[in-house]
Amino acid sequence: MTDSSAVSALLDRIQPPEGEGREIPDAATRETIGRAPVQTVADLDDAIARAKAAQPGWEALGHERRSELLLAAADAIDANAEALAHLLSREQGKPLNGPNARFELGACSAWLRTNATTVLEPQVLVDDENLHAELVYKAAGVVGAIGPWNWPLMITIWQIGPALRMGDTVVVKPSEYTPLSVLAMLSVMNEVLPPDVLIGVSGDREIGARLSAHPDIAKVMFTGSTATGRKIVEASAGNLARLTLEMGGNDAGIVLPGTDPAAIAEDLFWGAFINTGQTCAAMKRLYVHDSVYDEVVDALAGIAASVPMGNGLDEANVLGPLQNKPQFDIVSRLVEDAKARGARIVTGGEAAPELGELFYRPTIVADIPNDAALVQEEQFGPALPIIRYTDVDEAFAQANAVDVGLGASVWSSDPEAARDAATRMQSGTVWINSHGGLHPMVPFGGVKSSGYGLEFGVEGLKSVSVTQVVSGPGRKG
């Protein structure tokens, strides 16, 4: 099949009957891609009941068999990766190439394979003549997975992969902005998974609120805004669901004195502009020492001005539009505020209407005060403020002053100085001479208002489990 016919075949699996559902626009062209189901709270209740009924049998299959099925699901994703990438590119806006749609599909299967093959052994607590005690990890039950629109497929896999591996069943609520690609991926996975182990429910915020509060939900996995995360915490008080919350970030990068701007410029740029800046752990503000400030600004501006932006289906492009109008408006407002405060727009600083309604040019903002809204608020788009500093201690104080702490980075030509500096950052992850890179075996999570709980690797498996202590006679017994 051609790419378009393969995408159409995926859509045929998930679209409601003609005349029903909600139209989903192409992020770049605003043309209708397809129709997403609009399901109700009653539909969600039914899905949770089915997932609850399926969970004991899924857990009883054992780790080895579940791992085999997850590896088969990863194979199914790989077999449909190109069609899924095209659908994702249209719905989310990210280009096919660069660290974008095809990259995201590759990450989906890679993470799923790691989940399938990671071993979580019981922890021996005491083993002596009198007592043998172990801490074991068991399935939690039904997991509710509430995903975002920026990396909708990859983050959904981060949520459902560990849960399925541990014997949980999962009900997925995709973002209202990007339901088609998520539902399509779930349909591909369900070709090999048993019935009702993995169920998608597409709807509005009412669905998310009910999912968080439902008495049969044992665990909620959420990635999104801090404001929504707080509502999930409140909603889960009734059912005491365990929570993993990956919420807003305003990641800072600090370039230390003596750093070679040319050596770090490319990595700095992509640390900030990956997915056109629409990434939770992207670098949102950059503090640069006065001794290298002008060189860093010029290097980043040169890259920003030359990186191709446009429709994601064009193989040449690596930056796309903002995914939705509210996010476009946030970026526009923050950049206009920076202009009003006298900041220098080095490149960009305006929409690109010739490319489409939601395109905003890659923007480098220099000579901006630290208290500007573009620095203090998460822009979640293609605009990077660069703050000049002279005192290193002050730079760390400013970087740490916000109420979020997802990721951060330090940049230096001196590895020892960079490692010492990294420990001063108040964030769940600190990268050295890079920003935003993740590995399926390295735990990831935030501090402060960026949330709590860890994902990935062994810690990620623990997060979707419940613990049980098994205590019995020791060697003498």
C-alpha positions in Angstrom: 0.0 0.0 0.0 1.0 3.6 -0.5 1.6 5.7 2.6 -1.8 7.4 2.2 -3.6 4.2 1.8 -1.8 2.7 4.8 -2.8 5.7 6.9 -6.4 5.3 5.6 -6.4 1.7 6.6 -5.3 2.7 10.2 -8.0 5.3 10.3 -10.7 2.8 9.2 -9.9 0.7 12.3 -10.7 3.5 14.8 -13.1 6.0 13.2 -16.7 6.0 14.3 -19.5 5.5 11.6 -19.9 8.2 9.0 -21.4 11.4 10.5 -20.3 10.6 14.0 -17.3 11.7 16.1 -15.2 14.8 16.2 -13.1 16.0 13.3 -9.4 16.2 13.9 -7.4 18.8 11.9 -4.0 18.4 10.3 -1.7 20.6 12.5 0.1 22.1 9.5 -2.7 22.6 6.9 -5.8 22.6 9.2 -7.6 20.2 6.8 -9.5 17.4 8.4 -7.5 14.2 8.8 -10.3 12.0 10.2 -12.9 11.6 13.0 -12.2 10.6 16.6 -14.8 8.8 18.7 -16.4 10.9 21.3 -17.0 8.5 24.1 -18.9 9.0 27.3 -18.4 8.3 31.0 -20.6 5.3 30.6 -18.2 4.0 27.9 -15.3 4.6 30.2 -17.0 2.7 33.1 -17.6 -0.2 30.7 -14.0 -0.2 29.6 -12.7 -0.2 33.2 -15.1 -3.1 34.0 -13.7 -5.1 31.1 -10.1 -4.3 32.0 -10.8 -5.3 35.6 -12.3 -8.6 34.4 -9.3 -9.3 32.1 -6.6 -8.4 34.7 -6.4 -11.6 36.7 -6.0 -13.8 33.6 -3.4 -11.4 32.2 -1.4 -11.5 35.4 -1.7 -15.3 35.6 0.1 -15.6 32.2 3.3 -14.9 34.1 6.2 -12.6 33.2 7.7 -14.8 30.5 4.5 -15.0 28.4 3.6 -11.4 28.9 7.1 -10.5 27.8 6.7 -12.5 24.6 3.4 -10.7 23.9 4.9 -7.3 24.5 7.8 -8.2 22.1 5.2 -9.2 19.5 3.4 -5.9 20.1 6.7 -4.1 19.5 7.0 -6.0 16.2 3.5 -4.9 15.3 4.4 -1.3 15.9 7.6 -1.7 13.7 5.5 -3.3 10.9 3.2 -0.3 10.9 5.8 2.4 11.8 5.8 4.3 8.6 2.0 4.7 8.4 1.8 5.6 12.1 4.6 8.2 11.6 2.7 9.8 8.7 -0.5 9.9 10.8 1.4 11.3 13.8 3.1 13.9 11.6 -0.2 15.2 10.3 -2.0 15.1 13.6 0.7 16.4 15.9 2.6 18.5 13.4 6.1 17.2 13.9 8.1 16.4 10.7 8.8 12.9 9.7 12.6 13.4 9.9 15.0 14.7 12.5 14.1 14.0 16.2 10.5 13.8 15.3 7.8 11.4 14.0 10.0 8.5 12.8 12.2 8.9 15.8 9.1 8.7 18.1 8.0 5.5 16.5 11.4 4.0 16.9 11.4 5.0 20.6 8.0 3.3 21.1 9.3 -0.1 20.0 12.6 0.4 21.8 11.0 1.3 25.1 8.4 -1.6 24.8 11.2 -4.1 24.1 13.1 -2.8 27.2 10.0 -3.1 29.3 9.5 -6.6 28.1 13.0 -7.8 28.9 13.8 -5.9 32.1 13.8 -8.2 35.2 12.5 -7.1 38.6 13.7 -9.5 41.1 12.3 -9.9 44.7 14.4 -8.1 47.2 15.8 -10.3 50.0 15.4 -8.3 53.2 16.6 -10.7 55.8 18.2 -14.2 55.4 19.5 -15.7 58.5 19.0 -18.7 60.7 15.7 -17.4 62.1 14.1 -15.5 59.3 13.9 -15.3 55.5 11.9 -12.2 54.4 11.5 -10.9 50.8 9.9 -7.9 49.2 8.0 -9.0 46.1 6.3 -6.9 43.4 2.8 -7.8 42.2 0.4 -6.2 39.7 -1.5 -3.2 41.0 -4.6 -3.9 39.0 -6.1 -1.5 36.4 -4.0 1.4 35.4 -5.4 4.6 34.0 -3.0 6.3 31.5 -3.7 9.9 30.6 -1.4 11.2 27.9 -0.4 14.5 26.3 -0.4 15.8 22.8 3.3 16.6 22.3 4.8 13.1 22.2 1.5 11.2 22.2 2.7 7.8 21.1 6.0 7.6 22.9 4.7 8.8 26.3 1.7 6.4 26.0 4.2 3.6 25.7 6.1 4.9 28.7 2.8 4.6 30.6 1.4 1.3 29.3 4.6 -0.7 28.7 5.7 -1.2 32.3 2.1 -1.7 33.5 1.4 -4.5 31.0 4.8 -6.0 31.8 3.9 -6.3 35.5 0.5 -7.8 34.9 -1.7 -4.7 35.0 -4.4 -4.0 32.5 -4.6 -0.4 31.1 -7.2 2.0 30.1 -5.8 4.9 28.0 -7.3 8.3 27.7 -5.4 10.2 24.8 -5.3 13.9 24.5 -8.3 15.5 22.7 -5.7 17.1 20.3 -4.0 13.8 19.2 -6.4 10.9 19.7 -6.1 9.3 16.2 -2.5 8.4 16.3 -2.8 6.9 19.8 -5.9 4.9 19.0 -4.2 3.7 15.8 -1.2 2.5 17.7 -3.3 0.7 20.4 -5.3 -1.0 17.6 -2.0 -2.3 16.1 -0.8 -3.6 19.5 -4.2 -5.2 20.1 -3.7 -7.4 17.1 -1.4 -9.5 19.4 -2.6 -8.8 22.9 -5.5 -10.6 24.6 -8.9 -8.9 24.6 -9.5 -6.0 27.1 -5.9 -5.9 28.3 -5.4 -2.6 26.6 -8.3 -0.3 25.9 -8.4 3.3 24.6 -11.2 5.6 25.5 -11.4 8.9 23.5 -13.2 11.8 25.0 -13.0 15.2 26.7 -11.8 16.2 30.1 -14.8 14.6 31.8 -13.3 11.2 30.8 -10.0 12.1 32.4 -11.6 13.3 35.6 -13.7 10.1 35.9 -10.6 7.9 35.1 -8.7 9.5 38.0 -11.5 9.1 40.5 -12.9 5.7 39.4 -13.0 3.2 42.3 -11.6 0.4 40.2 -8.5 2.3 39.1 -5.5 1.3 41.1 -2.9 3.5 39.5 -2.9 6.7 37.4 -0.1 7.6 35.1 -0.3 11.2 33.9 1.9 13.5 31.7 0.7 17.0 31.2 0.3 20.4 32.9 0.8 21.0 36.6 -2.7 22.5 36.9 -4.3 19.3 35.5 -2.0 17.2 37.7 -3.2 18.9 40.8 -6.8 18.1 39.8 -5.8 14.5 39.4 -4.3 14.4 42.9 -7.6 15.8 44.3 -9.7 13.4 42.3 -7.7 10.4 43.4 -8.3 11.1 47.1 -11.5 9.1 47.0 -10.0 5.9 45.4 -6.5 6.3 46.8 -5.1 5.4 43.4 -1.3 5.5 43.3 0.1 8.3 41.1 3.0 8.9 38.8 2.8 12.6 37.7 5.1 14.1 35.1 4.0 17.7 34.9 5.2 21.0 33.7 8.8 22.0 33.5 10.8 25.2 32.8 14.2 23.6 32.3 17.2 25.8 32.7 20.6 25.4 31.0 23.7 27.1 32.4 26.8 27.6 30.2 29.8 28.0 32.5 32.8 30.3 31.9 35.4 29.0 29.5 33.1 26.8 27.5 33.7 26.6 23.7 30.5 27.9 22.0 31.2 26.1 18.7 31.5 22.8 20.5 28.1 23.0 22.1 25.9 25.1 19.8 24.2 22.2 17.9 23.4 20.3 21.1 22.2 23.5 22.8 19.8 24.2 19.9 18.2 20.8 19.8 18.0 20.7 23.6 15.7 23.7 23.3 14.0 23.2 19.9 13.3 19.5 19.7 9.7 19.0 18.6 9.6 22.7 17.9 10.1 23.4 21.6 7.0 21.3 22.5 8.7 19.0 24.9 8.3 18.8 28.7 12.0 18.4 29.3 13.2 20.8 26.6 15.5 23.6 27.6 13.2 26.6 28.2 15.7 29.2 29.4 19.5 29.5 29.0 21.9 31.3 31.3 25.2 32.1 29.6 28.3 33.6 31.2 29.2 37.1 29.9 32.6 35.9 28.6 31.0 33.7 26.0 27.5 35.2 25.8 27.7 36.9 22.4 29.3 33.9 20.7 26.7 31.5 22.1 23.8 33.9 21.0 25.3 34.2 17.5 25.8 30.5 17.1 22.3 29.6 18.1 20.8 32.4 16.0 22.7 31.0 12.9 21.3 27.5 13.5 17.8 28.8 14.1 17.8 30.9 10.9 18.9 27.9 8.8 16.9 25.0 10.1 14.1 24.1 7.6 10.6 24.5 8.9 7.3 23.6 7.2 4.8 20.8 6.6 6.0 17.7 8.4 5.4 15.4 5.4 8.0 17.3 3.4 11.1 15.1 4.0 13.4 18.2 4.1 11.7 19.8 7.1 12.8 19.2 10.8 10.7 21.9 12.5 6.9 22.0 12.3 4.0 24.1 13.6 2.6 24.6 17.1 0.2 21.8 17.6 -2.8 23.9 18.6 -4.0 27.5 18.7 -3.9 27.9 22.5 -0.3 27.0 22.5 0.5 29.3 19.5 -1.2 32.1 21.4 1.0 31.4 24.5 4.2 31.6 22.5 3.1 34.8 20.7 2.1 36.5 24.0 5.4 35.7 25.7 7.5 36.9 22.8 5.5 40.1 22.5 6.0 40.7 26.2 9.7 40.2 25.9 9.8 42.8 23.1 7.9 45.2 25.2 10.5 44.8 28.0 13.3 45.7 25.6 14.6 42.3 24.9 16.6 41.8 21.7 15.0 39.5 19.1 18.0 38.1 17.4 16.1 35.9 14.9 12.4 35.0 14.5 10.1 36.7 16.9 7.0 36.4 14.7 4.6 34.0 13.1 5.2 32.5 9.7 1.8 32.7 8.0 3.1 31.7 4.6 3.8 28.3 6.1 0.4 27.9 7.8 -1.8 29.2 10.5 0.1 27.8 13.5 3.7 28.2 12.4 6.0 30.4 14.5 9.6 31.1 13.4 12.4 29.7 15.5 13.2 32.6 17.9 16.3 33.5 19.8 15.7 36.2 22.4 18.8 37.9 23.9 19.4 40.6 26.6 16.3 39.7 28.4 15.8 40.2 32.2 15.4 37.2 34.3 12.0 38.3 35.6 10.5 38.5 32.1 7.5 36.3 31.5 9.3 34.4 28.7 11.9 33.3 31.3 9.6 32.6 34.3 6.8 30.9 32.4 7.0 27.7 30.4 6.6 28.8 26.7 6.4 25.2 25.3 7.3 26.4 21.8 10.1 27.6 19.5 11.4 30.6 21.5 14.5 30.5 23.6 15.4 33.3 26.1 19.1 33.7 26.7 20.0 35.4 30.0 23.5 37.0 30.5 25.2 36.5 33.9 28.5 37.3 35.4 28.3 35.6 38.8 28.0 31.8 38.7 26.3 31.6 42.1 23.6 34.1 40.9 23.0 32.0 37.8 22.3 28.9 39.8 20.1 30.9 42.2 18.0 32.2 39.3 17.9 28.8 37.6 16.6 27.2 40.8 14.1 29.9 41.8 11.1 28.6 39.8 8.6 26.2 41.4 9.2 23.4 38.9 12.2 21.0 38.5 11.9 18.5 35.7 15.3 18.7 33.9 18.3 21.0 33.8 21.7 21.0 32.1 25.2 22.4 32.7 27.6 23.1 29.8 31.4 23.3 30.2 34.6 22.3 28.5 35.8 21.1 32.0 34.0 17.7 32.8 34.9 17.9 36.4 33.6 21.4 36.8 30.4 20.4 35.0 29.8 17.4 37.3 30.3 19.5 40.4 28.0 22.1 39.0 25.3 19.6 38.1 24.6 18.7 41.8 23.6 22.3 42.4 20.6 22.2 40.1 17.2 21.5 41.7 15.7 19.1 39.1 14.9 15.4 38.7 17.5 15.0 36.0 20.7 17.0 35.2 22.4 16.6 31.9 26.0 17.5 31.2 26.8 19.0 27.8 23.4 17.9 26.4 19.8 18.4 27.3 16.7 16.1 27.2 18.3 12.8 26.3 16.5 9.8 27.8 17.3 6.1 28.1 14.8 3.3 28.8 16.9 2.0 31.7 17.6 5.4 33.4 14.9 6.6 35.8 13.2 9.9 34.9 10.9 12.1 37.0 10.5 15.6 38.4 10.7 17.4 41.7 8.8 20.4 43.1 5.7 21.2 41.0 7.0 19.0 38.1 5.5 16.0 39.9 6.6 12.8 41.6 7.2 9.2 40.8 9.8 7.6 38.5 9.5 6.1 35.1 11.8 3.8 33.1 13.9 0.8 34.0 13.5 -1.2 37.2 12.1 1.9 39.0 9.4 2.2 36.4 8.3 -1.4 36.9 8.2 -0.8 40.6 6.0 2.3 40.1 3.1 0.2 38.5 3.3 -2.5 41.1 2.2 -3.1 44.7 4.6 -4.5 47.2 4.2 -7.5 49.4 6.5 -8.8 52.1 6.7 -12.6 52.3 8.2 -13.6 55.7 8.9 -17.2 56.8 11.3 -19.4 58.7 15.0 -18.9 58.2 17.7 -21.5 57.5 17.4 -23.1 60.9 13.7 -23.7 60.4 
